[in-house]
Amino acid sequence: MPINPSSLSFKIIKSLATPKPSFKKLSIIYHLFASEQMAKKIK
């Protein structure tokens, strides 16, 4: 499954834009970021 960095970035920005990011949201953001970094290493 190919990862779309622009899509991930949009999700991260959207999550950060919320007033009170919950721990769950921060965890999701971290995993999205980690996945994006792994995708860059594979390429």
PyMOL commands that place a pseudoatom at each C-alpha (Angstrom):
pseudoatom trace, name=CA, resn=MET, resi=1, chain=A, elem=C, hetatm=0, pos=[0.000, 0.000, 0.000]
pseudoatom trace, name=CA, resn=PRO, resi=2, chain=A, elem=C, hetatm=0, pos=[1.690, 3.224, -1.161]
pseudoatom trace, name=CA, resn=ILE, resi=3, chain=A, elem=C, hetatm=0, pos=[1.829, 6.094, 1.301]
pseudoatom trace, name=CA, resn=ASN, resi=4, chain=A, elem=C, hetatm=0, pos=[0.865, 9.581, 0.150]
pseudoatom trace, name=CA, resn=PRO, resi=5, chain=A, elem=C, hetatm=0, pos=[2.969, 12.093, 2.145]
pseudoatom trace, name=CA, resn=SER, resi=6, chain=A, elem=C, hetatm=0, pos=[0.744, 15.030, 1.232]
pseudoatom trace, name=CA, resn=SER, resi=7, chain=A, elem=C, hetatm=0, pos=[-2.263, 13.120, 2.540]
pseudoatom trace, name=CA, resn=LEU, resi=8, chain=A, elem=C, hetatm=0, pos=[-0.457, 12.287, 5.792]
pseudoatom trace, name=CA, resn=SER, resi=9, chain=A, elem=C, hetatm=0, pos=[0.679, 15.880, 6.198]
pseudoatom trace, name=CA, resn=PHE, resi=10, chain=A, elem=C, hetatm=0, pos=[-2.894, 17.055, 5.731]
pseudoatom trace, name=CA, resn=LYS, resi=11, chain=A, elem=C, hetatm=0, pos=[-4.131, 14.643, 8.413]
pseudoatom trace, name=CA, resn=ILE, resi=12, chain=A, elem=C, hetatm=0, pos=[-1.396, 15.791, 10.807]
pseudoatom trace, name=CA, resn=ILE, resi=13, chain=A, elem=C, hetatm=0, pos=[-2.183, 19.478, 10.246]
pseudoatom trace, name=CA, resn=LYS, resi=14, chain=A, elem=C, hetatm=0, pos=[-5.896, 18.777, 10.637]
pseudoatom trace, name=CA, resn=SER, resi=15, chain=A, elem=C, hetatm=0, pos=[-5.235, 16.931, 13.900]
pseudoatom trace, name=CA, resn=LEU, resi=16, chain=A, elem=C, hetatm=0, pos=[-2.998, 19.698, 15.242]
pseudoatom trace, name=CA, resn=ALA, resi=17, chain=A, elem=C, hetatm=0, pos=[-5.631, 22.280, 14.340]
pseudoatom trace, name=CA, resn=THR, resi=18, chain=A, elem=C, hetatm=0, pos=[-8.067, 20.820, 16.866]
pseudoatom trace, name=CA, resn=PRO, resi=19, chain=A, elem=C, hetatm=0, pos=[-8.218, 22.801, 20.158]
pseudoatom trace, name=CA, resn=LYS, resi=20, chain=A, elem=C, hetatm=0, pos=[-7.315, 19.963, 22.521]
pseudoatom trace, name=CA, resn=PRO, resi=21, chain=A, elem=C, hetatm=0, pos=[-5.463, 17.094, 20.881]
pseudoatom trace, name=CA, resn=SER, resi=22, chain=A, elem=C, hetatm=0, pos=[-6.040, 13.952, 22.912]
pseudoatom trace, name=CA, resn=PHE, resi=23, chain=A, elem=C, hetatm=0, pos=[-3.316, 11.416, 23.685]
pseudoatom trace, name=CA, resn=LYS, resi=24, chain=A, elem=C, hetatm=0, pos=[-4.901, 9.102, 21.110]
pseudoatom trace, name=CA, resn=LYS, resi=25, chain=A, elem=C, hetatm=0, pos=[-4.632, 11.772, 18.414]
pseudoatom trace, name=CA, resn=LEU, resi=26, chain=A, elem=C, hetatm=0, pos=[-0.999, 12.455, 19.304]
pseudoatom trace, name=CA, resn=SER, resi=27, chain=A, elem=C, hetatm=0, pos=[-0.331, 8.724, 19.090]
pseudoatom trace, name=CA, resn=ILE, resi=28, chain=A, elem=C, hetatm=0, pos=[-1.952, 8.568, 15.642]
pseudoatom trace, name=CA, resn=ILE, resi=29, chain=A, elem=C, hetatm=0, pos=[0.101, 11.569, 14.491]
pseudoatom trace, name=CA, resn=TYR, resi=30, chain=A, elem=C, hetatm=0, pos=[3.289, 9.881, 15.740]
pseudoatom trace, name=CA, resn=HIS, resi=31, chain=A, elem=C, hetatm=0, pos=[2.491, 6.648, 13.888]
pseudoatom trace, name=CA, resn=LEU, resi=32, chain=A, elem=C, hetatm=0, pos=[1.648, 8.534, 10.680]
pseudoatom trace, name=CA, resn=PHE, resi=33, chain=A, elem=C, hetatm=0, pos=[4.944, 10.421, 10.926]
pseudoatom trace, name=CA, resn=ALA, resi=34, chain=A, elem=C, hetatm=0, pos=[6.893, 7.213, 11.620]
pseudoatom trace, name=CA, resn=SER, resi=35, chain=A, elem=C, hetatm=0, pos=[5.227, 5.505, 8.646]
pseudoatom trace, name=CA, resn=GLU, resi=36, chain=A, elem=C, hetatm=0, pos=[6.127, 8.430, 6.403]
pseudoatom trace, name=CA, resn=GLN, resi=37, chain=A, elem=C, hetatm=0, pos=[9.768, 8.306, 7.547]
pseudoatom trace, name=CA, resn=MET, resi=38, chain=A, elem=C, hetatm=0, pos=[9.921, 4.552, 6.902]
pseudoatom trace, name=CA, resn=ALA, resi=39, chain=A, elem=C, hetatm=0, pos=[8.480, 5.068, 3.417]
pseudoatom trace, name=CA, resn=LYS, resi=40, chain=A, elem=C, hetatm=0, pos=[11.220, 7.598, 2.658]
pseudoatom trace, name=CA, resn=LYS, resi=41, chain=A, elem=C, hetatm=0, pos=[13.915, 5.162, 3.847]
pseudoatom trace, name=CA, resn=ILE, resi=42, chain=A, elem=C, hetatm=0, pos=[12.524, 2.372, 1.656]
pseudoatom trace, name=CA, resn=LYS, resi=43, chain=A, elem=C, hetatm=0, pos=[12.638, 4.643, -1.388]
for i in range(1, 43): cmd.bond("trace and resi %d" % i, "trace and resi %d" % (i + 1))
show_as sticks, trace
zoom trace
